[in-house]
């Protein structure tokens, strides 16, 4: 059966009887573009006021305001529910499940009053027999709330979605591009079934035209089943890079999300639900949707290739003026000051005449210090928050150490070792000037990265 609902038009549906929520989001924006270019006249809903485009009228509504929702759904037959509350500040992040519950309840209430005929919802692929993470449980509960009313709901449950501007792809891309050696938790061994975002859009559009999908739950995934570790290796092979993986079982999803937050531009508030979705296997057990909507699914490598090329051809907009006068200068200053600090550190072994320098404790401290310098330079060069954090901590420790080494010049007594000679005391003052630059630069870069990250801007 291939029935359509709505009043006949050139596209088979009444004008502006289709509403896409989350209009500016990763999935919503692509769905709107696909529908509009296919001849559908649709409405897009966003919290922000947007200008209308070809075949698209935008309505402004806050999902926490039922009255606004009711106005947005006047004359609507089909609604795509593409909303979530996983991002935001920590306060909102911790109460995301309650927020999502209220969103879904408000939406169902408004849709019922507006006499909406169908809801199509995109959620996460879950295993109902397992104890789910709070994030995945919330995604499932949203679907149950929407389906609890009298409106038929089609639920699509997807595994990892790979596409430019998507959180899963961003996390994968930045982890592999920035780290040659990967320290990973046990969840990288969980099976997933990644699917290209274009294929997700095809399923979403197809469900609208196939009335038999009403009131059903479908699992969607690509043709390849693989662990997240294998996914990272596929991407590293695509980049012609070698990847070394070291697994540490005790890393929790929370610690993993903070690690991702420090290494990539993906915020912990988004990394946490992405990682939570990988704790258990997320593979398709029921592929009945492929018989109703048969499409040629893209492989993981094809999906990565398409997403990567799209990012290169249409990179996110960058505020070049802010970039030029802010982050880049501070990054260069930090890299330069770290390099000079490393050079100054070598003077312990050719300018310092104190025997303490060659004791085991001093030699061990020197090895650790240089390891920190090298790590900081690598991560700073990769523009990671972790690099700026290491740089800041290391610079403050160095500032304290070199200041105490000159303690005798002011208080006529030594703390760390015997008093340095005059040349080495002068060297300490020069080092303090360099370290001060490193401290300022690391502080600036760390906070600028957070600012860009919160605004969704690349660095």
N, C-alpha and C positions, 0 to 999 in steps of 0.2 A: 504494500500500500504506500502510495506517495502522495498524500493529501496535504493541502495547504489551508491555513485559516486566514481570515481577514477578508476584506473586500477586494475584488479583482482590480488590479492596476497593471501597468506594464511589467512590474516585477512580481506580481502575484499577491501583494499585500497593500493594505490601505496606506496612503501617504502619512508618514510620521507616526505610524502605529507600532513601531519598534523602538524600544528604549534600551540604550546601552549605558549601564552605570560604570563608574570608574573610568570615565571617558579619557582621562589623561594618563591612565596607568599603562603598564607594559602590555597587557592583553587587550584592555579596552580600546586603546588608541589604534591598535592594529585591526581589531574587529571592525571599528567604525570605518577605517580607511578601506577595508575589503568590501564591506557592505555598500558604502557610498560609491566606490568605483564599479560595483556590479549593477548599479542602477537603483538600489534601494534608497528610499527617502526615510531617514531615521532621526531620532533624537539622541543626543548624548548628554548624560548628567554628570555634573561636576560641582564640587564645593566652590570653585572659582567661577567668575563670570568670563565666558569665552565667546568670541565672535563666531557667527555662523559661517559655515563653509559650504561648498557645493554638495547638495543633497543632505546636509546635516544641520539641524537646529540644535543649539545647546541650551540646556535649561540648568539653572543654578539651584541647588538644593542640598541641604545638610541632612544626612541620613538620621540624625538624632532629632530632627524636627519633622514630626508626622504631617503637619499641615503643609510644609514645603514639599514633602514627598507626594502628597495627594495631588497638589497642583501640577507637579512634574509628570504624573501618570495619567492625566486627563487625556482620553482618546487613545490610550495605549492598549494593544492586544498582547504583545510579547515583550518580556523584560529579560535582559541578560544581567544576572546578579554577579558582579565581578568586584566585590568590595571586601576589604579586610582591614584589621586594625593592628597589624603586627609591628608596624613601625611607630616611631614617636619617641618622646623622652622616656626616662626610666619609670617615672610614675605611671604613665599611660601604658607602658610596656607590661608592667606587672599586672595590670588589670585588663589586659587585652581581651581575655575570654568573656568577661562581663560586658565589655564594650561591643564585642561581636554579637553577643546574645541580644543585646538591646537593639543593635542595628537590624538584625534579622527580624525581630519581633515588630519593630516599627515598620519595616519594609513590607512584611506580610499584611499588617493592618491597613497600610495605605493602598497596597495593591488590591486588596479585597474590596475596599470602598470604591476604588476606581474601576472595578469590574475587569481587571486584567485577566486574560484567558490562559496565559502560560508563563512560566518562569523557567529560565535555563540557567543553571548554576554550575560554576567551575570550582571544584574543590580539590583536595589532595587525595592521592591513592592511599588507602588505609587497609590494614588487616583487622577485621572486626573481632578476630579471636584473640588478639594480643592486647596487652595493656598499653594504651596509646599515650604519647607525650601530651602535655596540656595544649600545645599548639595544634597537633593533629586531631585531638579530641574536639577542640573548638571548631575546626573545619567541618568535622563530621556533624557536630551538633547544629551548626548553621544550616546544613542541608536538611536536617530533621525538622528544625523550626519552620523553614520555608515550606516543607512538604506537609506540615501539620494542619494547614488550612484547607480550603476547598479548591485551591488553584492547582492544576497539574504541574508538577515540577520535574524537569529533566535534570539529573545530576550527572555531570562528567567528573570523574576522579582521575587526575593525571599524576604521573610520576614526575621526575625532574623535567622541567621545560627549558629547552636550550634556544636562546635567541638573543640578539643584540638588545641591550638595555635591560635584560632580565637578571634578577639577582643570582640565580643558579649559575648562569653563564659567567657573570662577573666574578663570582667567588672562584670558580674553576680557572678562569683566565688569569686572574691576578696571582693565585697561589702557584700555578705552574710557571708563569712568566717570571715571577720574582724569586722563587726558591728552587735551587738545584737539588738541595737535600731537604726532604719533606719529613717532618716529625708528625706522625698521625696517630689518632686514637683508633679504637677497635671498629668504629662505625664505618671506616673506609672499606671494610670487608662485606658490608651489607649489599645485597643485590638491588639494582635499580633498573628501570626500563626507560631511559631518557627519550623524550619526544621533541621533535622540532616545533617551534612556536607556530610555524605556518600550518603544520598538520593539526595542531590544536584549534586554530582558527577555522580550518575546513570542517572539523567535527562540530564546532559551535554553530557554524552556518548551516551545516547539514541537518542538525537536530531541529532547526527552525522549520525546515521544509518537510521533515518526516514526522507526521503526527503520531506515528506508532511509538516514538520515543518518549511521549508524554508520560509522566508518572514513573519513569524507570531510572535506574542507576546504572551507569556504564563506566567501565574502566578503560582508560586509554593510555597507550604507551607506544614507543617506537619499535622497530624490528629487532633491536639489539638489547640483550640482557647482560649487564656487567656490574661489577662492584665499582664503588667510587674511585678506588685505587686504579682499576683498569681504565676508568674514564679519564683520570688524570694522565695516565700513560698514553692513551689515545691522543689527547691534546698535546702532550709533550712531543710525541712522534710527529704530529702535524706541524709542530714548530721546529722539527729536527733537533730536539734537545734531549739530553740524557736526564733521567729523573731517578734519584735515589730515595727510597722510602724506608723510614725507620718507624716501626709501630710501637706506641706506648699505650698499653691497655687502660691505664688509670686516668687518662684524660677524659673528663666528663664533657657533655654537650655544652655546659656553661663555659668551662675553661676553653673548649674548642672555639666557641663563638667569640670570646675575648681575643684569642690568638688570631682568628680571621680578622677581627676588628683592627688589630695592631699591624697586620701584614697587608691587608687589602683595603680599598675604599668602601667595602661592604660593611655597614654598621652592625654592631653586635645585635641590635634589635631586629635586624633582618636575617643576620647569619644564624641566630639561634633557631628560628622556625625552620630554616633551610636545613640545618644540621639535624634538628629533631626529626625531620621527615626521612632522614637517612639511617636513623638508629635501627629500624627494622627493614626487612626486605620490602620494596615497593615495586612489585611486578604484577602484570595483568594476569588474573586467573580466569576471567571471563571476557573473551574478545568478541562477544556477540555484536558489538557496535560495528565491527569491520564488515559484517554481512549486510547491515542496513546502509552504512555509508562506506562503501569500498573506495579507499584511496591508496595511492602508492606512497607508503611511509618512507620517510628519509632516514638513512642510517645516521649513527652518531657522528661519524666523520663528515658526512654531507652537512649535517646540522651545524657542526662547528665551523666548517668552511663558509657556509652562508652567513652565519652570525659574525664571523671575523671580517669577512669582506664588507658586510654592511656597516660594521663599526668603522672600518677604514674609509669607506666612501661617505658616510654620514656621521662623523664624530660629533659628540655632544659639544654644544657651544661653550667657548671658553672666554672669560673676561680677560683679554690679553693685557690690558692696562694694569689690572690688579695683579695678574700673574707676573708681569715684568718687574714691577716695582715692589712686589712683596715676596712671594714664596721663592722664586728662582734665585734672587740675590741672597736671601738667607740660607738657602740650600748650598750655594757655592761658598759662602762664608763658612758654613759649618764644615763642609768637606775640606776646605783649605785649612781651617784651624785644627781639625783633627789630624790632618797630615803633618802640620808643623808640630803639634803636640807629640806625635810619634817620633819625629826627628829630634826634638828637644829631649825626649826620654832616653835616647841613645847616649846622651852626654854623661849619664851615670857611669858608663863603662870606658870613657876615654878622657873625661874632664874631672870626674869626682875621684879624689884620692883617698876616700875613707874605706877602710876594710869591711865595714858593715854591709857595703853594697853587694858583696859576694857571699854573704851568709845565705843558707837555704831559704829562710823566710823572705828575705828581700828578693832573691831570684824567683821564687814562686809567685810573689806579688807582681814582679815584673812580667812574668809569663801571662798571668791572668789579665793584667792591665793591657798588654799588647793584644791579647785575644779580644778584649772588649773594644779596643780601637779598631781592629780589623772588622769585627762584626758590625760596629756602628757605621763604618764607612760603606760596607756592603749594603746594609739596610737603608741608609740615608740616600745612597745612590739610586736605590729602588723606590724611593719616596714612600717609605712605610712609616707609620707612627711608631712602630717598635724601634726603628733606627734612631728617631729623634728622642725617644725616651731613653734608650741606652746612652746616647750622646750626652743628654742632660745629666743623668745620674753619674756617669763616668767623669764628666767635667767638674761637677761639684766635689766629688771625691778627690780628684786631682788638685783642685783649688785648695782644699783643706790640707792635703798632704804637703804641697809645695809651700803653703803659708806656714805650716808648723815647722818645716825644715829651716825656715828663716826666723824661727821664734827667738833664737838667741840674740838676734840683732836688736831686739826691743827689750827683752826681759833678762838678757845676759845669762840665759840658761837654755839647755837643749832638751828636746822631748823625744824626737824620733831616733836620733843618733848623735854622734859627736858633731860639733859645729862644722858646717861646710866652709871651704876656703872662700876667699873674696870673689874669685871668678865664678865659683859655683853659686854663691849667694846672688850675684848679678844675674846668672842664668835663671834662678828661681823667679826673680822679678819679671824677667822677660816672659817666662813661662806663664806667670800669673796673668799677664796682659793677654796672651793668646787664649788662655783658658776662659777668661772673662768674655771674649768674643764668642767662643764656642757655647758658653752658657746662654748668652743672649740669643744667638742664632738658633740653638736647639729649642729654646722656649718659643721663639717666634714661629718656627716651622711646625712644631708640634701643634700649636693652637691654630695656625692657618690651615693645616690639614684637616683638623676637626671641623673648622668652619666650612671648608669646601665640601667635606663629607656630608655635613648636615644640610648643605644647600644642594647636594647632588651634583656638584661640579667636579670634573677631573682636575688633577694637579700636574 
